[in-house]
Amino acid sequence: MDIDITLLNKCISRDDRAIALLYKECFSVMKSICIRYQKNESEVNEAINMGFLKVINGLDKFDPQMSFKSWLKTILINCNID
């Protein structure tokens, strides 16, 4: 998963299309993480959405030198543990 920095910048500026595209591109990774922690499909979907909301709200803190996938995974794992 390789996310373009321009897409992330558009998400930071709250571009709805960019956010929808980022969600679509990250969905399979987010789902694979949440399935490990949740009991049923509705809890998985709730965890995905809560985690993605944290990702969007924290994008301005993301360091482009880091791997976006690793950063995303860390947030989703922590969100599922909480």
Salt bridges, closest charged atoms under 4 A:
GLU41 OE2 - LYS31 NZ 3.08
